[in-house]
């Protein structure tokens, strides 16, 4: 997978049927946790084939906070499976939007082979 970060957008291009991305977030620390997707921003996972991506949020002692939009696209249409893991918690705030084929949010470790 490749990640291209812009001012208000992050595009993650998935090139295999399965991918694991280890994120080391550095967003703003709030009372609810560390912001992972800022307000008025969009993180897009995109591929030309159906995919599953595990976003393993590491190196944080705080919950990850979603305040913006997360979408996943297969050939420009909503699809794909997007999973987020943070053992310290995940917070979906007001204004957060998920427009994905399948979504998983968990604090339970997910086993995977790389």
Buried (B, 14 or more C-beta within 10 A) or exposed (E): BEEEEEEEEBBBBBEEEBBBBEBEBEBEEBEBBBBBBBBEBBBBBBBEEEBBBBBBBEEBEBBBBBBBBBBBBBEEEEBBBBBBBBBEBBBBBEEBBBEBBEBBBEEEEEEEEE
